[in-house]
Amino acid sequence: MSGKLKNVQAVRQMLDGTHKTQTKKLFNYDVKSPTRKRKVGDRWTDEKGNEWEQKEGYKIKHGKLDDLRDSLFYKNKACPKCGVPMSKRLDEKFFNIRGMCFDCNIAVEHQMKLDGTYDKYEHDLIQNNFDAWLSDTETEVELLKIAATRGIEYVNADGKIEKWSSPYTVEQIDQMFSKFKTNVTKQMDED
């Protein structure tokens, strides 16, 4: 039989429901895992001792990283203050910073303004941010001092190595940073 006739015959068999792909029988028997329909929310333990939970369309293996997984999925997590699921764009950011959703943070700050405690709260936030920035700057200055003592090696695109040296000594860097820190701290205290 030619190839075209076989194709026509295969199409006729498919339309009749007698094609080999439609009548093929598969056999599978597994004693260990019987087929079982689980409902959403069902929990079970398999033969290896792993705990599973059925979700909508998939299952989750529970283990030692459950807390991490839950903390990563903010949309499924409710705000600890109001109990509303955190699904807004800024909820994750404010939960990481303040431990509550964006709406609760707005409500708390509004209440502080009504109570007259917002100015101190705002000053403390700015001061904490400044202290963190100053600490990061001190770390950068320490790296500059290391570069000033050792020098920096730079490899060009053509493979030549250049050694750069700092125009400042460690003492000069300390003096400049001390002067900078005094001026910035003074300006921060004035504001």
C-alpha positions in Angstrom: 0.0 0.0 0.0 1.4 3.5 -0.8 2.0 6.1 1.9 -1.0 8.2 0.8 -3.4 5.3 1.1 -2.1 4.4 4.6 -2.8 8.0 5.7 -6.3 7.8 4.3 -6.9 4.5 6.1 -5.5 6.0 9.4 -7.9 8.9 9.2 -10.8 6.6 8.5 -9.8 4.5 11.5 -9.6 7.6 13.7 -13.1 8.7 12.6 -14.4 5.2 13.4 -12.6 5.1 16.7 -10.6 2.0 15.8 -7.2 3.5 15.3 -4.3 1.8 17.2 -3.7 5.0 19.2 -7.3 5.0 20.4 -7.6 1.3 21.2 -4.3 0.8 22.9 -4.6 -0.5 26.5 -2.2 0.5 29.2 -1.8 -1.5 32.4 -0.3 -0.1 35.6 -0.4 -1.5 39.0 1.4 0.0 41.9 0.8 -1.4 45.4 2.6 1.4 47.2 0.6 4.3 46.0 -3.0 3.6 45.2 -4.8 6.3 43.3 -6.7 8.5 45.7 -8.7 11.6 45.1 -7.7 14.2 47.7 -9.6 17.4 48.6 -8.1 20.8 48.9 -6.6 21.1 52.4 -6.1 17.4 53.0 -2.8 16.5 54.7 -1.2 13.1 54.7 2.1 11.3 55.3 3.7 9.1 52.6 5.7 5.9 53.2 8.9 7.9 53.5 7.6 10.0 56.3 7.1 13.2 54.3 4.1 15.3 55.1 2.1 16.6 52.1 -0.9 19.0 51.7 -3.2 19.2 48.8 -3.7 22.7 47.4 -5.9 23.8 44.5 -4.4 22.0 41.5 -1.1 21.0 43.2 0.4 19.5 46.3 3.0 20.9 48.7 5.6 18.9 50.6 5.9 20.2 54.2 9.2 20.3 55.9 11.8 22.5 57.7 11.5 25.3 55.2 7.8 26.0 55.6 8.3 29.2 57.6 10.6 30.5 54.9 8.1 29.6 52.1 5.3 31.3 54.0 7.3 34.5 54.6 8.2 34.7 50.9 4.5 34.6 49.7 3.1 37.8 51.1 0.0 37.7 49.1 -1.2 34.6 51.0 -0.2 36.2 54.3 -2.5 38.3 56.4 -1.4 41.4 58.2 -0.8 40.7 61.9 -2.4 43.9 62.9 -5.7 43.9 60.9 -5.9 40.3 59.5 -6.5 41.4 55.9 -4.4 39.6 53.2 -1.5 41.6 52.1 -2.1 41.9 48.4 -1.3 45.6 47.6 2.0 46.7 46.0 3.4 48.4 49.1 2.3 45.8 51.6 5.4 43.7 51.3 7.7 46.7 51.7 5.9 48.0 54.8 5.7 44.6 56.3 9.5 44.2 56.1 10.1 47.6 57.6 7.3 48.1 60.1 5.7 44.6 60.6 2.3 45.6 59.3 0.6 46.3 56.0 0.6 49.7 54.2 -3.0 50.6 55.3 -2.2 49.8 59.0 1.0 51.9 58.8 -1.0 54.9 57.4 -3.6 54.5 60.2 -0.9 54.4 62.9 0.9 57.4 61.5 -2.5 59.3 61.2 -3.2 58.5 64.9 0.2 59.7 65.8 -0.5 63.0 64.1 -3.7 63.3 66.0 -2.0 62.5 69.3 0.9 64.9 68.5 3.6 62.2 68.7 4.3 62.1 64.9 7.1 64.7 64.9 9.2 62.7 67.4 8.5 59.5 65.5 9.5 61.2 62.2 12.7 62.6 63.8 13.6 59.2 65.2 13.1 57.6 61.7 15.3 60.2 60.0 18.0 59.9 62.8 18.0 56.1 62.4 18.4 56.3 58.6 21.2 58.9 59.1 23.0 56.6 61.6 22.8 53.7 59.2 24.0 55.8 56.3 26.9 57.1 58.4 27.8 53.6 59.4 27.9 52.5 55.7 30.0 55.5 54.9 32.5 54.6 57.6 32.8 51.1 56.1 33.5 52.7 52.7 36.2 54.9 54.2 37.9 51.9 55.7 38.0 50.3 52.3 39.5 53.5 50.9 42.2 53.4 53.6 43.0 49.8 52.6 43.2 50.8 48.9 45.5 53.8 49.9 48.0 51.5 51.7 48.0 48.6 49.2 47.2 50.4 46.0 44.8 49.1 43.3 45.7 46.9 40.4 43.7 47.4 37.2 43.8 45.1 34.2 43.2 46.8 30.9 41.4 45.2 28.0 44.7 44.4 26.3 45.9 42.5 29.4 48.3 45.1 30.7 48.3 45.5 34.5 48.2 49.1 35.9 48.9 49.8 39.5 47.1 52.8 40.8 48.1 54.6 44.0 46.1 56.9 46.1 47.0 60.6 46.1 46.1 60.6 49.8 47.6 59.0 52.8 45.6 57.2 55.5 46.0 60.1 57.9 44.7 62.6 55.2 41.7 60.3 54.6 41.0 60.2 58.3 41.2 64.0 58.6 38.9 64.5 55.6 36.4 62.0 56.9 36.5 63.4 60.4 35.8 66.9 59.0 33.0 65.6 56.8 31.4 63.6 59.6 31.5 66.7 61.9 29.9 68.9 59.3 27.2 66.4 58.3 26.4 65.6 61.9 26.2 69.3 62.8 23.9 70.0 59.8 21.7 67.0 60.8 21.4 68.3 64.4 20.4 71.8 63.1 17.6 70.3 61.0 
